[in-house]
Amino acid sequence: MSARFSLPWLILAAAAAVAAGVLARRLARHSTPSGLDDAQTAWVDVQRAPRDPSRWAALGDSLGAVDDLNGAEQAYRTALLLGGDDPAIRGRFGFLLYSAGREQDALVELTAAQEARADLPLLSSTIAELRARLAKREASAAPSPPPPPPPPEPPAVSAALTPTPAPVAPAPDASVIPVTVTALGTFVVTVTVNDQPLALVVDTGASITAISRDAALTLGLAIDPDHTLHAFTANGPTIFSTTVLGSLALGGVRLEGMRAAICDQCAGPVAAGLLGLDAQAGLGLQLDIQTRTLRFMACAR
């Protein structure tokens, strides 16, 4: 191999060696083995194949899980160097920065992953939430404009000639549905499936609606392993079993016979799955991040 072609590999090998030394010393300083088994296993895997970006990314996942954020960042950056800027790895790195409170850095990494067409759950909604939060913070830091001058005083009129009208309460806007914002910045709304309540994350980055297997069994839905959906996730191409929801309703608008994916990874402690774009479009919904509401488009009513 000529020097012209070997130089890039030498640079990559040197960077990997430096990162390996830093992470080896970092792992050695941990005195409590409990909770570090995954990180130790991931480190052994990296030593076996130090040029494999997926093993470095797995090490970043494990170190992030034990709150070693500096070590996790080093592992992710090494994975990106070796893996040619893989969008899925960059997205996982962005979510690590988000969990560490480094919102501006997280927005940069997650936006780059989205532009590279990374298919990760909650990617679009997290980016939108970060942009809104940073814009609000920037606006609050800007100096406030001086208040306008007060209007001129109206001429005095006899109170007997100007009775005070009774206050009128504004009519509720039936086209607006409030959503709950969790501590992680996700938007959760409660729909009804076959007239039973079900909390779902409003995910503008998910093309399909998904619920957990436990939720399907609780709702009495049959799981159809023969009718599957194919999707590309952070772990690569995935095949999901499906179920037919029967009816899915929100704010008086109803969808009949919609098929949803069975996805246990899409559920969490506050929601039983994801409300994907297929249901959002079918119901005629738009997510308003600023007011934290779902709004029905005119054609939906």
FISE-486107 format. One line per field, with one value per residue (C-alpha): x, y, z. Coordinates in Angstrom, 1 decimal, decimal comma. Example, Ala and Ser with C-alpha at 12.3 -4.5 7.8 and 13.67 -1.06 7.14 Angstrom:
BEGIN
xx: (12,3|13,7)
yy: (-4,5|-1,1)
zz: (7,8|7,1)
END
This chain:
BEGIN
xx: (0,0|1,4|2,0|-0,8|-3,4|-2,0|-1,9|-5,7|-5,6|-2,6|-4,5|-7,6|-5,5|-3,7|-7,0|-8,5|-5,4|-5,6|-9,3|-8,7|-6,0|-8,3|-11,3|-9,2|-7,9|-11,5|-12,9|-10,0|-10,9|-14,4|-14,3|-17,8|-18,4|-22,2|-23,8|-20,6|-20,9|-22,2|-19,5|-16,8|-18,2|-18,4|-14,8|-13,7|-15,5|-13,7|-10,4|-11,2|-12,1|-10,8|-11,7|-15,4|-17,5|-20,5|-18,5|-17,4|-21,0|-22,1|-19,4|-20,8|-24,3|-23,0|-20,9|-23,8|-26,0|-23,6|-23,4|-19,9|-20,7|-17,2|-16,2|-19,4|-18,7|-15,2|-16,5|-19,2|-16,7|-14,3|-17,2|-18,1|-14,4|-14,1|-17,7|-17,7|-20,1|-22,9|-26,2|-27,7|-24,6|-24,7|-28,3|-27,6|-24,7|-27,2|-29,6|-26,8|-25,9|-29,7|-29,8|-26,7|-28,4|-26,1|-29,0|-27,2|-24,7|-27,5|-29,5|-26,4|-25,9|-29,6|-30,2|-27,2|-28,6|-32,0|-30,5|-28,6|-32,0|-31,5|-34,6|-34,8|-37,9|-38,7|-36,0|-38,2|-40,2|-37,0|-35,4|-38,6|-38,7|-35,0|-35,5|-38,5|-36,8|-33,6|-35,5|-37,6|-34,4|-32,8|-35,9|-36,0|-32,4|-32,9|-33,6|-37,3|-38,5|-39,8|-43,5|-45,8|-47,1|-50,5|-53,6|-55,3|-57,9|-61,5|-63,9|-65,9|-69,4|-72,2|-72,3|-76,1|-75,7|-73,0|-74,1|-71,3|-71,9|-71,9|-68,7|-69,1|-67,0|-65,3|-66,6|-64,3|-62,4|-63,4|-60,6|-57,8|-56,6|-54,1|-51,1|-48,9|-45,2|-43,0|-39,7|-37,9|-39,7|-42,0|-45,7|-48,3|-52,0|-54,7|-56,8|-59,5|-59,1|-62,4|-63,7|-60,9|-58,3|-54,7|-51,8|-49,5|-46,5|-47,2|-44,2|-43,9|-40,9|-42,6|-44,4|-46,5|-48,5|-47,2|-48,4|-46,8|-47,8|-49,2|-51,4|-52,8|-53,6|-55,2|-57,4|-58,3|-56,7|-55,6|-51,9|-51,5|-48,0|-48,8|-49,5|-46,3|-44,8|-41,2|-39,4|-35,8|-34,9|-31,7|-31,0|-31,4|-34,3|-37,0|-40,2|-43,1|-46,1|-49,4|-52,9|-56,0|-57,1|-60,8|-61,5|-59,1|-60,7|-59,6|-61,7|-64,8|-62,9|-62,6|-60,5|-61,9|-59,9|-56,4|-53,5|-50,7|-47,3|-46,5|-43,4|-42,5|-39,5|-41,9|-43,6|-42,5|-43,6|-45,9|-47,2|-48,2|-46,7|-46,5|-49,1|-47,5|-48,0|-50,5|-52,9|-52,1|-52,8|-55,9|-57,3|-56,3|-54,0|-51,2|-48,9|-48,4|-45,2|-45,4|-48,9|-48,4|-51,7|-53,0|-55,1|-57,6|-57,3|-60,5|-61,0|-61,1|-64,3)
yy: (0,0|3,4|6,3|8,2|5,6|4,6|8,1|8,3|4,9|6,0|9,1|7,0|4,4|7,1|8,8|5,4|4,6|7,9|7,5|3,9|5,0|7,7|5,3|2,5|4,8|6,0|2,5|1,5|4,4|3,0|1,2|-0,1|-2,9|-2,9|-1,2|-1,2|-4,8|-3,5|-0,8|-3,4|-5,8|-3,0|-2,0|-5,6|-5,6|-2,4|-3,9|-6,9|-4,6|-1,1|0,1|-1,0|2,2|0,3|-1,1|2,4|3,6|0,8|1,8|5,3|4,0|2,0|4,8|7,2|4,8|4,9|8,8|8,8|11,6|12,6|9,0|8,5|11,6|10,4|7,1|8,6|11,0|8,1|6,1|9,1|9,4|5,8|5,4|8,3|10,4|7,8|9,6|7,1|7,3|11,1|11,1|8,9|11,2|14,2|12,5|11,9|15,7|16,4|14,2|16,0|19,4|20,6|21,8|23,9|21,1|18,6|20,7|20,9|17,1|16,1|18,6|17,1|13,6|14,7|16,3|13,0|11,2|9,4|7,4|7,7|7,9|11,4|13,0|15,7|16,5|16,8|19,2|21,3|21,4|22,4|25,2|26,6|26,4|28,1|30,8|31,6|31,8|34,1|36,3|36,5|37,6|40,4|43,9|44,7|47,7|50,7|50,6|52,6|55,9|55,6|56,5|59,8|59,9|59,6|62,5|62,1|60,6|60,2|56,7|56,8|56,9|54,2|51,0|48,4|45,3|41,9|39,9|37,2|34,1|33,2|30,1|27,1|26,3|22,8|22,6|22,9|19,8|20,5|18,1|17,3|18,0|15,6|16,3|15,0|17,5|14,9|15,7|13,3|13,2|10,8|9,3|6,7|3,3|1,4|3,9|3,2|5,9|5,5|7,9|8,3|10,4|12,8|12,0|14,1|12,0|8,6|7,6|4,9|4,7|2,1|0,7|-1,8|-5,5|-5,0|-2,1|-4,2|-7,0|-4,6|-3,2|-6,7|-6,3|-9,3|-9,2|-10,3|-11,7|-12,4|-8,8|-6,9|-3,4|-2,8|0,3|1,5|2,3|3,3|-0,5|-1,0|-2,4|-3,8|-5,9|-5,2|-7,3|-5,3|-5,0|-3,3|-0,6|-0,7|3,0|5,7|9,0|12,4|15,6|14,1|13,0|9,3|6,9|3,4|0,3|1,8|-0,7|0,0|-1,5|-3,6|-1,9|-2,3|0,0|2,8|2,8|4,3|5,2|8,0|6,7|3,3|4,1|6,7|8,7|8,6|10,8|8,3|9,0|12,7|13,2|11,0|13,0|16,3|17,4|19,9|20,2|23,7|23,6|27,2|26,8|23,1|22,1|20,0|21,9|20,4|21,7|23,2|20,1|17,8|19,3)
zz: (0,0|-1,0|1,5|-0,2|0,8|4,1|5,7|6,4|8,1|10,2|11,3|12,2|14,1|16,0|17,0|18,0|20,1|22,0|22,7|23,8|26,3|27,8|28,1|29,5|32,3|32,9|33,2|35,6|38,0|38,6|42,0|42,0|39,5|39,8|36,9|34,8|33,4|30,1|29,8|30,6|28,0|25,4|26,2|25,6|22,3|21,2|22,1|19,8|16,8|17,4|13,9|14,2|14,6|15,9|18,8|19,8|19,5|21,8|24,3|24,2|24,9|27,9|29,4|29,0|31,0|34,0|33,7|32,4|29,9|29,1|28,3|26,3|24,3|23,5|22,4|20,1|18,5|17,8|16,2|14,0|12,9|12,1|10,6|8,1|10,0|10,4|10,8|13,3|15,5|15,3|16,4|19,4|20,3|20,1|22,4|24,9|24,8|25,3|28,4|29,7|29,4|26,6|24,5|21,9|21,2|21,1|18,6|16,3|16,3|16,1|13,2|11,3|11,9|10,6|7,4|6,8|7,0|10,2|11,2|15,0|17,2|18,6|16,5|14,8|18,0|20,0|17,5|17,4|21,2|21,4|18,9|20,7|24,0|22,8|20,9|24,0|26,1|23,6|23,5|27,3|27,4|24,9|26,4|26,5|24,4|26,2|27,0|24,7|26,0|27,8|25,7|26,4|29,0|27,6|28,3|31,5|30,8|33,3|34,9|34,5|30,7|30,5|32,2|32,7|30,5|32,2|31,4|28,8|29,0|25,8|24,1|24,3|21,1|20,2|17,5|20,1|22,1|25,0|25,2|28,2|28,0|29,9|31,7|28,6|26,3|24,6|23,9|25,2|24,4|25,5|22,7|22,9|21,2|21,0|23,6|26,0|27,0|25,8|26,3|23,2|22,4|19,5|17,3|14,1|13,1|13,2|10,0|11,7|14,9|17,4|20,7|23,1|23,3|26,9|25,7|22,9|25,3|27,8|25,0|23,9|20,5|18,5|17,4|13,7|13,2|9,5|8,6|9,3|8,8|7,8|9,2|9,5|13,1|15,0|15,2|11,4|9,4|11,7|11,1|13,4|14,0|13,8|15,2|14,0|16,4|15,4|16,2|17,2|18,3|19,5|20,0|18,3|15,2|14,6|12,5|11,7|11,1|11,4|11,6|14,2|14,8|18,0|19,4|23,1|22,7|21,7|25,0|28,3|31,8|30,6|27,3|25,8|22,3|19,5|17,6|14,2|11,1|9,7|12,5|12,7|9,0|9,2|12,1|10,4|13,3|13,5|16,6|17,8|19,9|21,1|22,7|23,4|21,7|18,9|16,4|13,9|10,4|8,9|6,7|9,7|11,1)
END
